[in-house]
């Protein structure tokens, strides 16, 4: 998976996925990278993906809403 960087650049991104729309049962903190390879997806299964961005403000992590789902 790959996505466009946000502007201004956040501290990192989290990629979320699952087998039902809007229900993400797995995630990966990609840090500042804008791509991640997801291993072990099952052939024939439909997966739904979304990303969130996060930034730290005084040691508090603020996370964006989910991106558009693909």
N, C-alpha and C positions, 0 to 999 in steps of 0.2 A: 504494500500500500504506500502511496505517496500523496502528499497534500501540499498546497501552497502555504508559504510562511505568512504569518500575521504581521501587520505593520501597525504599531511598533512590535518588534520581536518580543515574545513572551520568554519566560525562563524555560518553559518546556511545553510539551504536548503529551496527551494521553490518548491512545487509540483504544476504542471500545468496540466489542463485537459480540454477537449472539445469533441465535437461530430464529428469533422472533423480532419483528419490527418494534423498535423502541425498548426492547428488553436486552440489555447488554450483560452477558454473564461472564465475560472475560475482558481483560484490559492489559495494556502494556504502557509503561511510562517510557516514552521515547526520548525524554530530555529535549534538547534543542533540535534534534534531527527532524527532518520532514519526510522521513520514509521509514518503514519497518517491514520486514518479511515475517509473515505469520506461518509457523510450521504446524503440521498436524491437522490441517483442515480436512474434513472428510469429503470425498468426491460424491456428488449428487445431492449434497446438503446446501440449502440456501443460507447464506450468512448476510447479516446486516452490519454495517460499520458506521461509526461516527467518531469524531475527534473532539477533544476539548483542549483548550490552552490554559496554562496557569502561570501566575507570576507571584512572587513573594513581596510582601509589603510589611516591613518590620517583623520578619519571621513568621508571618501569617500567610498561608498559601491561599490565594484567591483563584477560583477556577471558573472558566467561562461556561455558558450553556453549551449543549451539544451542537456540533455542526449539523449541516444537512446530512441526512442519512443516505448512504449508498448501499 
